Each structure stands twice: as C-alpha cells, then as structure tokens.
Amino acid sequence: MSDVVARLQETREAIARAARDFGRKPDAVTLVAVSKTKPAEMIAPVLEAGQIDFGENYVQETKEKWPALCERFPKARLHMIGPLQSNKARDAVALFDVIQSLDRESLAKELAREIERAGKAPELIVQVNTGAEPQKGGVLPGEADAFLELCRSRYSLTIAGLMCIPPAEDQPSPHFALLAKIAKRNGLPILSMGMSADYEAAIQLGATHVRVGSAIFGARG
Ligand SMILES: *Cc1c(COP(=O)(O)O)cnc(C)c1O
C-alpha cells in the first residue's frame, strides 16, 4: 500500500475515533481530501481506495488534472475551497460539485447567472473570515447573516452551509464555535471546518466536513 493510501486510512480512522469520542456518528463527518498541487498519479490511488470528496484551490489546475480522473472515477466529488474570481464562475460551475468559497455579492451574482445558464447548481457554502484577516477571503462574521439573506432573496441561491479557515496563530476552537453559532442561527446544516492540524477540535465543535491535505498527501512544496 502506498504511503498516501496508508495516511488516508489513518486519517479516516482518526476522524471516526474523534467523532465517537465527541458523541457523534462517524458517518456524520465527510473527509474532503485536499489534493491541490498534487499530481494525478498521486490522487488516483486515493480514488481507488474509495475516497470520494476532494478539495482543490485553483480552477486552472482542476481543469488540467481532473477531467481524466473523473472519467475513471465518476463518483468523485470536487470541492472548490480556494479564492474564486468572479470571471471563473462559469468554469467553477462546470467543474465543481461544491463551491465552499462564496464570499461576496459580485461572486453570488455571477454564480447565479452561470447556474441558470448551465441548468445545474453546485452545492454552495459561504466562507466566513472568522479572524477578520485582511488577506483572507470570507465575509466578516458580523456581515454573514445579511450576506446569507442577500444570496437567498436577491439571487435565489440555496446556501448549504459555512466554511472557515482560522488564523494560523490562533487557537482554532473559538473560530469553530463562532462558525457553528452563525450556522445554527441561520438554519444551515453544513459546517466545513478543520484541516490537518485541527480537524479533531473541529469535529468536537460540529464539523460536518473536514478538509485534510498535508496529513494525507504530504507537505506541499
Ligand atoms: C490547503 C487547504 C486545506 C488543507 O490544509 P492542510 O493543512 O494541508 O490539511 C484546507 N482548506 C483550505 C481552504 C485550504 O486552502
């Protein structure tokens, strides 16, 4: 078994263990394997091992890497987790099953237009910048409720949940708790939070999706 597949299995087991420890069902947590910057040869064995959900950060890279993989593994589900330019909305709607980085009105508008045109809608998740970091995408926590309402009322978009990336230097748990609180008061079932270093804490606080890259695929160059 390759190192990558061994690490995939370890990660799955650790997720199931964390879920049980915190009184949750293991199948209530979806592992999104983050394969950005990793070549198709490294991803194929992970697909062969039964992994379904994958995260990518770049539209162009996804376009180059995934169509051939999706042909071999039609069950694969692709999640856009990186910053998305509005002018890439058409490609994103065509390529991705889930877009986790919806964070501004101009993008909501373009996605609504492209969903209408394509006649198919990816699942949409709004990114919240829980640490209010200027360099990071996401709506500010205090603006999340209004943005969700705008997506629903003005653009008729169905929002499935929320995503966050806590500041690297902070304890992540308060950020996860804040995201869970915003999701709860807006009736949103999906919470995408937790990465390689902190997915167990995220599961404790209700993550339904954890996005794990380096713990499976190794460090990125
Ligand atoms: C790269 C990335 C991840 C994976 O991070 P790791 O620390 O390698 O697990 C998760 N979420 C987002 C949004 C990312 O950009």
The ligand as a Tripos MOL2 file, in Angstrom:
@<TRIPOS>MOLECULE
LIG
   15    15     1     0     0
SMALL
NO_CHARGES

@<TRIPOS>ATOM
      1 C1         -4.8340   23.8670    1.5670 C.3       1 LIG1
      2 C2         -6.1400   23.9570    2.2890 C.ar      1 LIG1
      3 C3         -6.5510   22.9540    3.1930 C.ar      1 LIG1
      4 C4         -5.6920   21.7650    3.5910 C.3       1 LIG1
      5 O1         -4.7140   22.1790    4.5040 O.3       1 LIG1
      6 P1         -3.7680   21.1110    5.2460 P.3       1 LIG1
      7 O2         -3.2230   21.8650    6.3910 O.co2     1 LIG1
      8 O3         -2.7350   20.6910    4.2540 O.co2     1 LIG1
      9 O4         -4.6270   19.9870    5.6740 O.co2     1 LIG1
     10 C5         -7.8040   23.0680    3.7690 C.ar      1 LIG1
     11 N1         -8.6250   24.1140    3.4770 N.ar      1 LIG1
     12 C6         -8.2660   25.0910    2.6230 C.ar      1 LIG1
     13 C7         -9.2160   26.1860    2.3370 C.3       1 LIG1
     14 C8         -7.0100   25.0520    2.0150 C.ar      1 LIG1
     15 O5         -6.6580   26.0460    1.1890 O.3       1 LIG1
@<TRIPOS>BOND
     1     1     2 1
     2     2     3 ar
     3     2    14 ar
     4     3     4 1
     5     3    10 ar
     6     4     5 1
     7     5     6 1
     8     6     7 2
     9     6     8 1
    10     6     9 1
    11    10    11 ar
    12    11    12 ar
    13    12    13 1
    14    12    14 ar
    15    14    15 1
@<TRIPOS>SUBSTRUCTURE
     1 LIG1         1 GROUP 0 **** ****
